[in-house]
Amino acid sequence: MARMPSGESILGRDLSKRARVPANYLSKILLTLRNAGYVETTRGQRGGYRLSRASQRIKLIEIAELFEGSRSRPGCLVGETPDCSDRRPCSAHGRWKEVKRSYAKFLETNTIADIA
């Protein structure tokens, strides 16, 4: 949908084919996106799904957190301690912290248009 001209809609079955995602699974994704206000639906001859705002204005972190919750901001890599932190680091904390920071920055600074 991010590649489509602004305001243009696409049928769910066509989007399913283009994205190579099973229709039943895609319908659940689209429902979540619609309920969160990222996607609009229209019935009728020119109906279908479309983004509710410009793809350049939707940060990846918004979508990641919608589906992954706090998992989009990964915690302790090795799971040694549930409260892994700078004060109580696990054995991988220092290096994993760099990866987490880079991942978070990627999600926070890029939009769905950037990866479309």
Buried (B, 14 or more C-beta within 10 A) or exposed (E): BBEBEEEEBBEBEEBBEEEEBEEEEBBEBBEBBBEBEBBBBEEEEEEBBBBBEEBEEBBBBBBBBBEEEEEBBEBBBEEEBEEBEEEEBBEBBEEBBEEBEEBBEBBEEEBBBEEE
